[in-house]
């Protein structure tokens, strides 16, 4: 029995370097495939100079970009970053690039492109992954840049005359939250930007509280304190929703009654 275990251990040790070498070879192939997905040449556009530099932090990563010339006057710039590193992020970035490329060629709105890619990625990847992205349409005829930012680092424009760097600020959230932001924008009739901003603020505030409060309560009372906190949050959320729903229903019935009175008179 002991001899068999020893032989198995020796076989595993001998297979270790071979497995490591095979893994490195697979990573090298994956890197070559990913580099091939990066534009090697920029589109030749009169009056416009373009250059790019692609340096992933590891053998493969989740960062990619693309430059697509739709027409003689319209150029589309895409930059996105999948959370994480390694082969999994590289595979998701490849899926995202195909999705962006397909939808960019079918619609002319960066917001619509982002919404469609978001819906597609939600169906195809796990909730453990997300990506930030920016899609920008450059109309060189009208000298106009239209863009949509989904939680990505702000692009920077250098204004030569003013010799100033100007970030393109926006309030977009990362892909996988766009559906919620769009729903808020559709429901809200006034101050849509403020409503989406409040949603994003409360979302991250909730994440902050949810990540720090349990640790503090654990130090005070262990699991019972953490469970009590979670139950209290759930009950409070339910009471809040019921209160808002009842007020909305009361307002809706009052409006319906006023409409009936107007018709009767």
N, C-alpha and C positions, 0 to 999 in steps of 0.2 A: 504493500500500500504506500509506504513512504517513498519507495523507489519510483513508483509511478508518478507521484506528485512532483518529485524532483525532475523527472524527465520532461513533464509538462512545463515546468517553470523554465527549463533550459530552452525548450522549443519556442516559448513566448519571447524569451530574451533574444533569441536568434532572429525571430521574425520582426522584432521591433525596428531595427534600422531599415529593413526592407519596406515595412509599412510606412515609416517616416519618409523614405525616399519616394514612394508612390504618391504620398500625400503632397509632397513638394512639387512633384511632376504635375499632379492634377491642378494645383494652385497656379503653376506656370501657364498651363493651358487656359485656365479660367482668366488669368490676367491678359493673355494674348487676345482672347475673345472680347473681353471688355474694352481693351484699348482699340480694337477694331471697330467698336461701336461709337468711339469718339470721332467727330469730324476731323479728318486729316487735312482737309483744305477748306478754307472759308469761301463762300460764294463770291464771285467776282462782280462787284457792284460799283458802277462808276460814281466817283465822288465819295466813296466810303472805304476806309481802311479798317481791317479787322485782324485781330491776333488772339490766340488762346494758349493757355498753359494748363496741362492736366497732370497733377501729381497726387495720386492716392496715398494715404498714410500707410496702407499695408499692401500686400500683394494684390488684393482686390478690395473694392469698397463699394459704397452705395451712392457715390456722387457721379453724376453724368450731366452732360449738356448737349444741346443740339442747336444748329442754325439752319433754318429752312427758308428758302426763297420761294414764296408763293407766286408772286408775279414780279414784273420788272420793278415795281414801286414798293412792294410790301415784303418785308423781311420779318421772320418770326424767330425770336430768341427764347430758348427753354433752358432753365437750370433747375435741377432738383437734387435732393439729398435724402436717401433712405436712412432712417435711424439705425445705427449699428455699423459693424464692419464685417468683413469676411464673405464667405461664399453665399450665405443666405441673403445678405444685403445686396450683393452683386446680382443675384438672380432676380430679386424684386426690382432692382433698378433697370434690368433689361426688359422686364414686363412693362414697367412704367414708360420707358422710352418708346416702345412699340405703341402703347396706348396713346401717348401724347402725339406721336407722329400721325397716327390714323385720324385722330379727332381734329388736329390742326388743319389737315387738308380737307376737312368736310364742313367746318364752320369758320366764321370770321370774327368771333368774339372770344377773347381770352377767358372771360368768366365762364362761358358755356363750355369751353375746352376743359377748364378745371373741374367743373361740375360733372362732366361726363367721365373724365379720368377717375375722379373720386368714386363715382358709382361703380365703375368697372373694377377698381382696385379693392373696394370693400368686398365685392363678391369673390375675389380671387386670392386674397391674402388673409392671414390670421390677424386678429385684433391686436396681437402683440407688436405688430409693425405699423409704422406710419412714415410718411415722407413729407418734407417741405418742398415747395416748388414755386417758381415764378415763370409766367408766360407773358411775353411782351410782343406786341405787333408794332413794328416800326414802318410807318407810312412815309416814305421819303419824298413823295409828291407834295403832301401837305405838311411835311416836317412835323409829324405828330407821333407820339409814342403812347400806345394804349396797353396797359398791363394789368395783370391780376396776380396778387401775391398770396400764397397759402402758407403763412408762417415762416417764410424763408428770410434769411439775412437780407437787409435792405440793399438793393443795388445802389451804386454810387455813380453820379454823373459829374464829370468835370467840365465846368463852364470856363472856357478859355479866356473870354473877355473879362469876366469878374475874377478869374483865377481862384475859383472856389469849388469845393467839393459839396455836392448836394445829394443827400440820400433820398431815394424814392420811398417815402414812408407810406404805410398802409396798415389796416387793422385785420387783415385776413388771418385765418387760423389754418393749421396744417390739414392736409388731406385726411379724411375720415371724420372731420368735424364740419365740412362744408354743407352737408345736408341739413344739419341743425341750424346753421347760420342762415341758410337760404329760407328755411321754414319760418324763422323769426322775421326775416325781411318781408316775406309774403303776408304774414299775419298782421304785422305792425303797419298802421296807416300813417303814423307821424313819427318823426325822429328815428328813422330806421337805423342810422349809423349809431346812435346812442344806445338803442336797444341791443344791437349786436355787441357793442362795446361792453355793456353791462353784463351780457351773457358770458363773454370771454373773461371778464374780471372775476365774476362769481365762480366760473369754472376753475380757474387757477387758484383762487382763494380757497375753494373747497378742497382742492388737491393739497394745498399747503397745510390746511388745518387737519385734513385726514392723514397726513404723513407725520405730523408733529404731535398732535394731541394724544393719540394712542400710546406713543412712547412715554410721554409724561405720565399718563394714567397708569401705565404698566409699572412704572417705578413706584407709584403710590399704592396700588391695590392689585397688581397682577391681572390675570385674565378676567376675573369678575368685573373689575373697573372698566376694562376695554369693552366687554360685552354690554355692560350697562350704558356706556357712551354710544355704542352703535345702535342699540335699541332706542335710546333717547333721540338720536338723530332721525331715525326712521319714523318714529311716532310724530316728531315735530314736523317733518316733511309732509306726512299724511294729513295732519291737521291743517297745515298751511294750504295744501292743495284743495281740501274740502272747503275751507273758508273762502278761497278765491272762486271756486266753482259755484258755491251757493250765491255769492254776490253777483256773479255773472248771470246765473239763471234768473235771479230776482230782477236784474236790469233788463234781461231779454224779455221776461214776461211783462214788465212794465211797458217796454217799447211796443210789444204786441198789442197790449190793451189800448195804448194811445192810437195805434194804427186802426183798431176796430172802431174806436170812438170817432176818429176822423171820417171813416167810411160811413158810419151811421148818421153823422150830422150832414 
